[in-house]
């Protein structure tokens, strides 16, 4: 069974917020930081580390 990545992330994010209840500012910082890092010059280095 193949699940799209966006759907898996949505489910994990929803469950994480429901079960752990992190503060809203932490969610915003993580989402904005990830978005900004993905579009930066550090993206190839992060990609190489993840692989």
PyMOL commands that set and color helices and strands:
alter all, ss='L'
color gray80, all
select helices_A, chain A and resi 5-20+24-38+43-50
alter helices_A, ss='H'
color red, helices_A
deselect
rebuild
show_as cartoon
